Amino acid sequence: MDSRKLVDRDEALRVLSGFNPWWAERPFPIPDFQRLAFEACRSFLAQSTLRRAILMSGPRRVGKTTVLYQLARMLLASGVGTGKADPKSVLYLSLDHPLLKLLTLSGALRLYHEAIWAEGRPTFLLLDEVQYSKDWETEIKLLVDHHPEYRIVATGSASALHKNGLAESGVGRWLTVPVPTLSFYEFVHIRHEHEPKIQKDLRPPDLFALGQSERVKLATQLRALLPAFQRYLLVGGFPETAQQENISLCQRLLREDVVERVLKRDMTALFGVRNVDDLEKLFIYLCLHSGGILAHKTVATALEVSTLTVGNHLKLLEQANLVYRLPPMEVGGKKILKAKNKYYLCDAALRNAVLLRGEEVLASSDEMGTIVETTVLRHLYAHYYRDTPEVGYWRDPKTDKEVDIIVRSPNYVIPAEVKYREGASLEPAGGLVAYCRQARVKQAYLVTKREEDFGVAKMPDLQTNFLRVPAHILTYLLGQAERLLWTK
């Protein structure tokens, strides 16, 4: 049955016009602050020979819709190398709208071409929450393969779209742009905090080569960011809550807009989850044990569910971009039998919101250790994602010595250990030194709390340079360096 028979044509056109105010030259005010994903999408769109759709994937409420509208504004103002786009050639669709679910993507396009913009002419498709459109994988595959006049940017809150739904139909047809929560660098800028006057192309690896006096100067320049960093650790990197001053309100918005909506709506609609209560209990368990090694049987016993349920729900939470999964890694890439993964929330503020943790966590070394470890992981993931590295942790089964985070690609191995406490020294018998000795790593990070704990350390029998670096300095520079990736 033609989906358009289910929907009144005039009503559908009113919805399309409402989504696309530029057709009638109506204003559409949107924030000026641009996420890194905007520059990534703009860069890909400017490559006229690139025959792929672009998929922005990330948690809810991280600004993906805003990026689409900013792209529309950019296309109308300057275009992407071929001059300004005709306003009617830019089509934005929010595919979780009830009427568009009935109309379907193909039905909406037919109506658009009949009434607004002739078929066959260059067209920019901006598709929001694409996973809610039935058979969207096949429809977009056909557009990419047979209609080069379309340039497509889509968003989705579930990474399963790309990992599972596109495994066969989308090979070679998509470029994925992850959209995590705000980096600390972005957090500073979206809040209009005082911007430190530092070298714009300074990257964390550059810190190893600085002299100690230069590191002291850098720490002095970044000292003013410490209050903002503590704020960032409390309220996290969701753009709306980042700009709120009331912490209780921030946490309520996170519980309602991110956690509740994902667990109780998205999981049911997208993955067919039947027992939402079990899923919610697992998520709370992860909040309580974020960063810990998770044994399915232990969790199943604690929550009174089956190990199969625990495994399935963990996969769904990962696919919904709510958690990071870190597998154990051996030196030399050996496989580990019966591997036990570690799980971290996508943003430490979700943990604070669910567990109702306020400013008192700033005084708890245990709480802050978990929060900062989660934050460092988010920054390492985001900075290195274009290299598609392995990201995991290391533990020696004989001694239980451990390294929190390992980022590994064919070109580098980056171990990072977080010790967010007073007097974080490099321990000769600790896990970081033990791993670097076995893996023969050239550079490693020991993430600290105080700016006094900033410098390069060596062990007498190792070639490794160990950089002790305060968390606020490392995360700010990682966020700044992310933007450099798109200015080449």
Secondary structure, 3 states (H helix, E strand, C coil): CCHHHHCCHHHHHHHHHHHCHHHHCCCCCCCCCCCHHHHHHHHHHCCCCCCCEEEEECCCCCCHHHHHHHHHHHHHHCCCCCCCCCHHHEEEEECCCHHHHHHCHHHHHHHHHHHCCCCCCCEEEEEECHHHCCCHHHHHHHHHHHCCCEEEEEEECCCHHHHHHCCCCCCCCEEEEECCCCCHHHHHHHCCCCCCCCCCCCCHHHHHHCCHHHHHHHHHHHHHHHHHHHHHHHHCCCHHHHCCCCHHHHHHHHHHHHHHHHHHHHHHHHHCCCCHHHHHHHHHHHHHCCCCECCHHHHHHHHCCCHHHHHHHHHHHHHCCCEEEECECCCCCCCCCCCCCEEEECCHHHHHHHCCCCHHHHHCHHHHHHHHHHHHHHHHHHHHHHHCCEEEEEECCCCCCEEEEEEEECCEEEEEEECCCCCCCCCCCCHHHHHHHHHCCCEEEEEECCCCCCEEECCCCCCCEEEEEEHHHHHHHHHHHHHHCCCC
